[in-house]
């Protein structure tokens, strides 16, 4: 019995739903067996698809990309134009390429496919990927750690930081500010053993995560970092859950933000936070890192998205002491090109908007990122901005801008 003949009969049956009348009894028997295996796989595929639809969107997208790449990797070599037949679909190629396996052990093959699918979904949606969900390429991030090494001179000084994410590299530049006890200091004063809070942009390669620091402040009394602690994405909210923020990250597009929260049990939770909470964390009274917060979920919010409310632990002053970051909060009075003029409690400030600035839109702003970038529609709106100060001009180059409601004149 010709293999090519069975291949073609199977492909015709998959396309039309019926066996060709030209098939002999022996051919019909083999093709029916293959079709039964296809049916089992289709049921399995539908089940896996239904489960994946309930998974978080990021996990689902990554799983689909993985399936597509694996399909491309195992696709049969292109035939010559003379031998080329009708192009087969994915199921046809899979079962034609492995006819012997499908006939001899179809149940085992289906079981293996099911196991691979379940493991893939679990690994994409579990603890293994949690650290990647906190610090991603081009995120704006705030975090703490302890300096374990320094090198370089002046504005080009670098430091190795021991953090909750392992060792990171901190790069200082012309827009970086270094402070100690709220006083500006030279970067050369940084030394091994200093506990610091750093805010800046994340850059990654295969081996190293680097923070291009806008603000680096030496702090006292910070917790000793735990190298690569257990990180768990928060899915369902425990009653009365509170904790301390150990890291904050805002995505490049400004549409998502994540906080790492230490609940005090040795486990840290990756929490996706809503736009309103992000604004409260980016105010100019100090870094988000170190704040104690209560985690809540607002009615109508998406599953897995939470709100954070700052709380003051019993026995502590109302004003929590947190490292200050370079930033302003106020109302946009006008703009000229990419420069915003912002009225703050300390007077007017000039803020430079760049192509890399992350723009986060608050729930009451009524604007889009495109309108903020390309028009004067942001004038009159409340804003909270963090970034780096250009020493030559005194302007603040914005790393992240949070846009709130338009205020009455």
Secondary structure, DSSP 8 states (H G I E B T S, - for coil): --HHHHHHHHHHHHHHSS--TT--HHHHHHHHHHHHHHHHHHHHHHHHHHHHHHS-HHHHHHHHHHHHHHHHHH------TTT------HHHHHHHHTHHHHHHHHHHHHHHHHHHHHHHHHHHTSGGGTGGGTS-TT-EEEEEEEEEEEE--GGG-EEEEEETTEEEEEE--TT-EEEETTEE--GGG--TT-EEEEEEEEEE-SS-EEEEEEEEEE-SS-----TT--EEE--S--TT-EEEEEEEEE-TTSS-EEEEEE-SSS-EEEEEE-HHHHHHHTSTTS-STT-EEEEE--TT--TTEEEEEE---TTS-SS------SEEEEEEEEEETTEEEEEETTEEEEEE--TT-EEEE-TT----HHHHHHSSTTTTEEEEEEEEE-TTT--EEEEEEEEEEE---
